[in-house]
Amino acid sequence: MKATRLLFLFILLAINGKLAAEDYQPTKHSVFASVGDGWLDEGILSSKSSDMGYRGIHNGFLVHVGYDYQFKKNMAIGGLIENYNLSKSSNISEHPETPTKARINLTYIAPQFSYSFPIQDVKNLRANFRIGTGYVLCSESVRTQGIPGFVENHTTPGWGLNINIELEWRLSQKFGITASVGCDILHYKEIYETEDFRMTEWVAAEPLTMLLGVKYHF
């Protein structure tokens, strides 16, 4: 939550015009990296068995890196890679007496389109709207106590959509700091199996993210 407080503080300072610097020229290329919190809201789209019982909101850690090429004034295309890690626990309905723990790693890779514009009356502060759609890879490790040998590892594909709103304050011609909020819509498959049952689910996840990062222009 510390990152969340820093994010809102940065936005408030920027809007009030308390951050000032010299004017810098736009560049054609930029790379960026951010870290922060993510809140994953999961729900089952379809299932061949019953619910695992832990659908809901889960908190995790997010890493966000990418590249932009400005092909026209205020417009850019590029790519984004996101990595989201979280843990969750539940009780499988087929074995209600046995707690289950799952560790999930979501990797999202997508081409991007972005539109940016300066914030009036605040020097070197720009807003950037980003959207993209691409590939999701879900890697999941499930461990259940009380069922011998029930440690399952699965990697399954999916697809997703991302929307991000970012503020960037240019510190120099080459460097800037960023604060962003975003929402992803991710669809992927989860598989669970033991000796006496197997479950396959298509899951819809909607991570809400808050990130702080840096951007390098060249």
Secondary structure, DSSP 8 states (H G I E B T S, - for coil): -HHHHHHHHHHHHHHTT----------SEEEEEEEEEEEEEEEEEEESS---S--SEEEEEEEEEEEEEEEETTEEEEEEEEEEEEEEEEE-TTSTTSEEEEEEEEEEEEEEEEEEEE-TTSTTEEEEEEEEEEEEEEEEEEEETTSTT-EEEEEEEEEEEEEEEEEEEESSSSEEEEEEEEEEEEEEEEEEE-SS-EEEEEEEEEEEEEEEEEEEE-
